Amino acid sequence: MKILITGGTGQLGKELIKSKPINVDLIAPERSQLNLENQVSCEEIVRSEKPDWIINCGAYTNVDKAEIEKEIAFKINYKATETLSKEISKTGGNFLQISTDYVFDGKKNIPYQISDRKNPLNIYGESKSLAEDSVKKFLNKNYKYFILRTSWVMSPEGKNFIITILNLLQKKSSIKVIDDQWGSMTSTKYLANTCWDLINLKENYNLEGKKFPPVHHWCDEGILSWYEIATAICEISKDIGIIKNPARIESIKSKDYKLAAMRPKYSVLNCNETEKVLNTKRVNWRNSLLEILQSIAENKAQLFKD
């Protein structure tokens, strides 16, 4: 099975490459081979490779910067997805679109169902919502796709909340973290495994001529605030020796923490349907956080090199 992955140098992309099944011929082009800002580049790679699957995890993910660089964010997140899904619809392949909790407005106080209405608050969320729509537009007829929404993605490397907090804990005397935005963290390790499991299951559905559920939600188990994660990062990091004298963490309300982009207050994803489909249970967020921090501890020298 030939699979083309976008965003191979990102957090999830690296984990997908590391955990790929033996029977998968994985193509992970560099930017010189695939530029998501360039429609022709997207067209050409699908036409030349004719993959059985595209896993589209390449994205413009800087939520605040997207408010300023709107055109670039829409090119990468929306237009590239539109072009890739349109081209693979012609070659008969399948498409996995990685999406986000930020397609919702956060006005609920219970976890978002797969069927809940989308209403993004910021440019990043809007661009990802439009990407979902474009995948459905070109691939819904033959059920050749599924969308996987996730939230607060984190890993031992790259740009994410854990790495940011660890650096601040090391370099500052005190830091302020928002305590009134609620969601769920997601370890790339378990997210990547879920991607592969869903693709394998979708292949079985294809062979049996059955319709695979078109939208899925996946994150680690547990509902928490950014402040709670930061506090846990601090406690665990001190216990396992990553940091000796961490900064003091103070809670702050989102209205007092000025950011360019609005965030949903509550963007927890209900993952029950996907758990049923896969016949599995999610890992608790504290366990996945500990795994990530233990991995960081093994490579501590790289963490504070800046």
SULCOR-V167354 format. One record per residue. PHI is phi in whole degrees, 0 to 359 (NA if undefined). NEAR is the number of other C-alpha atoms within 12 Angstrom. Layout:
((PHI NEAR) (PHI NEAR))
//
This chain:
((NA 22) (265 23) (234 34) (261 41) (245 45) (264 43) (71 35) (294 29) (264 23) (277 30) (304 32) (290 41) (303 37) (298 27) (290 32) (296 35) (295 33) (294 21) (254 23) (298 31) (295 21) (298 12) (278 12) (259 22) (266 19) (264 28) (252 31) (236 32) (293 26) (280 20) (301 20) (294 13) (263 24) (214 30) (254 28) (292 37) (276 29) (244 26) (298 25) (296 19) (300 25) (294 38) (297 30) (295 20) (290 34) (289 39) (294 24) (280 17) (272 28) (46 26) (289 31) (287 30) (219 39) (242 48) (257 44) (263 46) (250 44) (286 41) (199 40) (272 36) (247 35) (281 24) (300 31) (285 22) (294 20) (298 29) (295 25) (266 17) (262 21) (302 25) (297 19) (293 26) (301 34) (289 32) (298 30) (285 38) (278 47) (257 39) (294 35) (297 42) (298 50) (300 37) (293 36) (298 50) (291 43) (296 33) (291 34) (287 38) (294 33) (282 21) (265 25) (87 24) (274 33) (251 45) (223 50) (248 44) (259 47) (277 43) (237 45) (217 47) (295 49) (285 39) (284 39) (257 38) (268 28) (77 31) (270 24) (276 23) (234 19) (228 17) (304 29) (288 36) (281 25) (304 30) (274 18) (296 21) (292 17) (279 30) (197 26) (296 28) (263 28) (225 33) (297 35) (303 42) (297 42) (295 32) (295 40) (286 47) (295 37) (296 31) (298 42) (304 39) (298 30) (291 30) (297 44) (297 29) (302 21) (267 29) (238 33) (292 25) (303 15) (252 24) (53 29) (261 38) (206 45) (209 40) (251 44) (240 41) (271 44) (219 44) (209 41) (46 40) (287 42) (217 40) (202 35) (287 35) (215 32) (86 22) (260 22) (203 26) (298 29) (298 38) (297 35) (299 27) (295 37) (300 40) (294 30) (293 28) (298 34) (281 28) (258 21) (253 17) (270 15) (208 19) (224 26) (246 26) (228 31) (294 28) (243 26) (235 25) (242 33) (244 34) (196 42) (222 41) (280 43) (222 46) (281 40) (299 40) (301 35) (281 35) (293 38) (297 35) (300 29) (293 41) (303 43) (295 30) (296 24) (291 36) (298 38) (299 25) (293 23) (298 32) (300 26) (295 15) (298 20) (301 20) (296 12) (270 11) (70 13) (259 16) (277 21) (275 29) (307 27) (280 35) (226 37) (227 39) (240 44) (209 50) (202 45) (290 37) (286 31) (126 28) (249 30) (203 30) (261 30) (300 32) (297 30) (296 32) (296 38) (300 36) (297 31) (294 26) (301 42) (298 36) (297 28) (292 29) (298 36) (291 23) (296 18) (261 21) (87 21) (287 32) (229 28) (268 17) (234 20) (291 28) (295 27) (282 22) (255 29) (247 19) (277 23) (214 20) (278 20) (299 24) (293 17) (261 13) (243 19) (284 15) (230 18) (293 20) (254 26) (289 27) (243 33) (293 32) (291 30) (218 30) (232 42) (289 41) (261 43) (280 35) (255 36) (302 23) (296 24) (289 33) (300 22) (293 17) (300 25) (271 26) (55 15) (214 18) (240 19) (282 32) (279 28) (295 21) (299 31) (293 28) (292 23) (289 34) (296 41) (299 30) (300 26) (297 34) (292 36) (295 23) (295 23) (296 30) (300 26) (289 17) (234 17) (302 22) (300 13) (278 17) (294 28) (252 21) (291 11) (279 11))
//
